[in-house]
Amino acid sequence: MSAKVQGTTAGALAPPKKQQKSKLMASDKWYGYAFISPMVLGYLIFLLGPIVAAFAMSFTNWSLIKELEFTGLANYRRAFSEDPVFWETVTNTLYFTVGLVPLNIIITLGLALLLKDRIFGISFFRTAIFTPVVTSVVVWAIIWKYIFQTDNGLINTVLKLFGAEGPAWLYDMELAMPVVILVTLLKGLGMNMVIFLAALNDVPTMYYEAAKIDGASRWKTFTNVTLPLITPSVFLVLIITMIGSLKVFGQIYVMTGGGPGTSTYVFVYYIYEQAFKMYEFGYASAVAFILFAIILVLTLLQWTVRKRWVHHEQ
């Protein structure tokens, strides 16, 4: 009889405990929502909202001097068929990207290989290479603009000491873009070098020992052991460097202003000019989404073909 009563009492008390637990879980859920709400609201208000507004704006001719009017695909049609500067901008941006990305990967991987081992002064060299990464892009561009000045620039002054006449680096349509590529390359070496250093240090030493026993040369060891094992990091560097090169702006704005002529017009600078100089916000928004589409397509293309050369992919 006593056991029966105890069993009944336990059964009667079980539901309240379960209900109490569910209430506690519900309160924890709302606490979680409360903590993430600032981030979610910030994302909706300051990121997603402006993106949606800009996309809608790309179908209008809105500016500060005209009334808002829906124009459909007119801005996109203007870009592809009526604006020759747009196509020059596309060409210049691809030129900048093709010139920067391979050089950046090759040089940063080489620097990582040189600075991987403990050598005298390694901390100094690593710091010197990484310092430009944390330097303001505006300050960096201003310094290099003075270095490449035609009359009193450091490079032309040195050339004069050897009796050579330096060119007008930033005012020559053939030289301006290579100069900007060089300046951008020197600024971004440190970050990718750190990524490669981390990848190289993660390669198990047993593979190098096996290659040494097999009599493999340094080049064979690099191509058959090191490079395949760090391809995930190479893929990461390729993606972030390509996206960064397609969005370059600060160096162009400070050093060349898109000139001489339109020889250094790139996408973001052209968007800036159309929006804040010509006040064509609708057209600038359309060009911005064309840039977004180009970045998306190139990224998806690289993501699709990665399994052909990136190891450790499932």
C-alpha positions in Angstrom: 0.0 0.0 0.0 2.8 2.4 0.9 4.6 1.6 -2.4 1.5 2.3 -4.3 1.0 5.7 -2.6 4.7 6.6 -3.3 4.3 5.6 -6.9 1.2 7.7 -7.2 2.8 10.7 -5.6 5.9 10.4 -7.8 3.6 10.3 -10.9 1.7 13.3 -9.7 4.8 15.3 -9.2 6.5 14.4 -12.5 4.4 16.7 -14.8 5.1 19.9 -12.9 8.9 19.3 -13.1 8.6 18.8 -16.8 6.5 21.9 -17.2 9.0 23.9 -15.1 11.8 22.7 -17.2 10.1 23.7 -20.4 9.5 27.2 -19.0 13.1 27.5 -18.2 14.1 26.4 -21.7 11.7 28.9 -23.1 13.1 31.7 -21.0 16.6 30.7 -22.1 15.5 30.9 -25.7 14.2 34.5 -25.3 17.5 35.4 -23.5 19.3 34.1 -26.6 17.1 36.2 -28.9 17.7 39.2 -26.8 21.5 38.9 -27.0 21.6 38.4 -30.8 19.0 41.0 -31.5 21.5 44.0 -31.7 23.6 42.1 -34.3 20.5 41.0 -36.3 19.0 44.5 -36.2 22.3 46.1 -37.2 22.6 43.6 -40.1 19.1 44.4 -41.3 19.3 48.1 -40.9 22.9 48.9 -42.0 23.7 46.0 -44.4 20.7 44.2 -45.9 18.5 47.2 -46.0 20.9 49.4 -48.0 21.6 46.5 -50.3 17.9 46.0 -51.1 17.5 49.8 -51.5 20.4 50.0 -53.8 19.1 47.1 -55.9 15.7 48.9 -56.2 17.5 52.1 -57.0 19.3 50.5 -59.9 16.0 50.3 -61.8 15.5 54.1 -61.5 17.1 57.3 -62.7 17.2 58.8 -59.1 19.7 61.5 -58.4 19.8 64.7 -56.4 18.8 66.9 -59.4 16.0 64.7 -61.0 12.7 63.3 -59.8 12.6 59.6 -59.1 11.4 57.7 -62.1 11.3 53.9 -62.7 13.3 53.1 -65.8 13.4 49.3 -65.6 16.6 47.8 -67.2 17.6 51.1 -68.8 20.7 51.5 -66.5 21.9 48.0 -67.2 21.3 48.5 -71.0 23.2 51.8 -70.8 26.2 50.1 -69.1 26.4 47.2 -71.6 25.6 49.0 -74.9 25.8 52.8 -74.5 28.7 53.6 -72.2 32.2 53.0 -73.6 33.8 54.1 -70.4 32.1 51.2 -68.6 33.8 48.6 -70.8 37.2 50.4 -70.3 36.5 50.2 -66.6 35.9 46.4 -66.9 39.1 46.0 -68.9 41.1 48.1 -66.4 39.7 46.2 -63.4 40.6 42.8 -65.0 44.0 44.1 -65.9 44.6 45.1 -62.3 43.3 41.8 -61.0 45.4 39.6 -63.5 48.5 41.7 -62.8 48.1 41.6 -59.0 46.8 38.2 -58.0 49.4 35.8 -59.5 52.3 38.1 -58.3 50.9 38.3 -54.8 50.5 34.5 -54.5 54.0 33.7 -55.9 55.8 36.4 -53.9 54.0 35.7 -50.6 54.5 32.0 -50.9 58.2 32.6 -51.6 58.5 34.9 -48.6 56.8 32.3 -46.4 59.2 29.6 -47.5 62.2 31.9 -46.7 60.8 33.0 -43.3 59.4 29.6 -42.2 62.6 28.5 -40.5 64.3 30.2 -37.5 67.0 32.4 -38.9 68.8 35.5 -37.5 66.6 38.6 -37.7 63.4 36.6 -38.6 61.2 38.7 -36.3 62.4 41.9 -37.9 61.7 40.7 -41.4 58.3 39.3 -40.5 57.4 42.6 -38.8 58.7 44.7 -41.7 56.7 42.8 -44.3 53.5 42.8 -42.2 53.6 46.4 -41.1 52.1 47.8 -44.4 49.0 45.6 -43.9 48.1 47.6 -40.7 49.0 50.9 -42.3 46.1 53.1 -43.6 45.7 52.7 -47.3 45.4 56.5 -47.7 48.7 57.1 -45.9 50.4 54.3 -47.9 49.1 55.7 -51.2 50.2 59.3 -50.3 53.7 58.2 -49.5 54.1 56.3 -52.7 52.6 59.1 -54.7 55.4 61.3 -53.5 57.9 58.6 -54.2 56.7 58.4 -57.8 56.5 62.2 -58.3 57.8 63.3 -61.7 60.0 66.2 -60.6 61.1 65.6 -57.0 60.1 62.0 -56.4 62.6 59.7 -54.7 62.8 57.3 -57.7 63.4 60.0 -60.3 65.9 61.7 -58.0 67.9 58.5 -57.8 67.7 58.0 -61.5 69.1 61.5 -62.0 72.1 60.6 -59.9 72.9 58.0 -62.6 72.2 60.4 -65.4 68.8 59.0 -66.4 65.6 60.9 -66.9 62.8 59.3 -65.0 59.3 59.1 -66.6 56.1 60.7 -65.4 55.0 57.6 -63.7 51.5 58.6 -62.6 50.9 60.7 -65.7 51.8 58.1 -68.3 48.8 56.0 -69.6 51.1 53.0 -69.9 52.8 53.2 -66.5 50.1 54.5 -64.2 48.3 51.1 -63.7 51.5 49.1 -63.2 52.6 51.6 -60.6 49.3 51.2 -58.7 49.6 47.4 -59.0 53.1 47.5 -57.5 52.0 49.8 -54.6 49.0 47.5 -53.9 51.2 44.4 -54.1 53.7 45.8 -51.5 50.9 46.7 -49.1 49.2 43.3 -49.2 52.1 40.9 -48.9 52.1 40.6 -45.2 48.6 39.1 -44.7 48.9 36.4 -47.3 52.5 35.6 -46.0 51.1 34.9 -42.6 48.4 32.6 -44.0 51.1 30.7 -45.9 53.4 30.6 -42.9 50.6 28.9 -40.8 50.0 26.4 -43.6 53.6 25.5 -44.0 54.0 25.0 -40.3 51.1 22.6 -40.3 52.7 20.3 -42.8 53.7 17.1 -40.9 57.5 16.6 -40.8 57.1 12.9 -41.4 56.4 13.7 -45.1 59.6 15.6 -45.4 61.5 12.8 -43.7 60.0 10.3 -46.2 60.9 12.5 -49.1 64.5 12.8 -47.8 64.8 9.0 -47.5 63.6 8.6 -51.0 66.2 11.0 -52.2 63.9 13.7 -53.5 65.4 17.1 -54.3 64.1 20.3 -52.7 62.1 21.2 -55.8 60.5 17.7 -55.9 59.8 17.9 -52.2 58.1 21.3 -52.7 56.0 20.3 -55.7 55.1 16.8 -54.5 54.8 17.3 -50.7 54.6 20.9 -49.6 52.4 22.4 -52.4 49.7 19.7 -52.4 49.3 19.9 -48.7 48.9 23.7 -48.6 46.5 24.0 -51.5 43.6 24.8 -49.2 45.5 27.9 -48.1 46.4 28.7 -51.7 42.7 28.5 -52.5 41.8 30.8 -49.6 44.5 33.4 -50.6 43.3 33.2 -54.2 39.7 34.0 -53.3 40.4 36.8 -50.9 43.0 38.4 -53.1 40.9 38.3 -56.2 37.9 39.8 -54.4 40.1 42.5 -52.9 41.6 43.4 -56.3 38.2 43.7 -57.9 37.1 46.2 -55.2 40.3 48.3 -55.2 39.6 52.0 -54.7 41.8 53.9 -52.2 45.0 53.6 -54.1 43.3 54.7 -57.4 41.5 57.6 -55.7 44.7 59.0 -54.0 47.4 58.3 -56.6 45.8 58.8 -60.0 42.2 59.9 -59.6 41.3 57.5 -62.4 43.8 59.2 -64.7 45.5 59.9 -66.8 42.4 60.1 -68.9 40.4 57.0 -67.9 43.4 54.6 -68.0 43.1 53.7 -64.3 39.3 53.7 -64.0 38.3 50.6 -62.0 34.8 49.5 -60.9 34.6 51.1 -57.4 36.2 54.3 -58.6 33.7 54.5 -61.5 30.8 53.8 -59.1 32.1 56.6 -56.8 32.4 59.0 -59.7 28.9 58.3 -61.1 27.3 58.5 -57.6 29.1 61.4 -55.9 30.4 63.5 -58.8 27.7 63.0 -61.5 24.9 62.3 -58.9 23.7 59.4 -61.1 22.8 57.2 -58.1 20.6 54.9 -60.2 23.3 54.2 -62.7 25.9 53.8 -60.0 23.8 51.3 -58.3 23.4 49.3 -61.5 27.2 49.3 -62.0 27.7 48.2 -58.4 25.4 45.2 -58.9 27.2 44.3 -62.1 30.4 44.2 -60.1 28.6 42.0 -57.5 27.6 39.6 -60.2 31.1 39.4 -61.6 32.6 38.7 -58.2 29.9 36.1 -57.5 30.4 34.3 -60.8 34.2 34.2 -60.5 34.0 33.0 -56.9 31.5 30.3 -57.8 33.6 29.2 -60.7 36.7 28.8 -58.5 34.6 27.0 -55.9 33.4 24.6 -58.6 36.8 23.7 -59.9 38.6 23.6 -56.6 38.2 19.8 -56.2 40.5 19.4 -59.3 43.5 20.8 -57.5 42.7 21.5 -53.8 43.6 18.5 -51.7 41.7 17.4 -48.5 38.4 18.1 -50.3 35.6 15.6 -49.7 
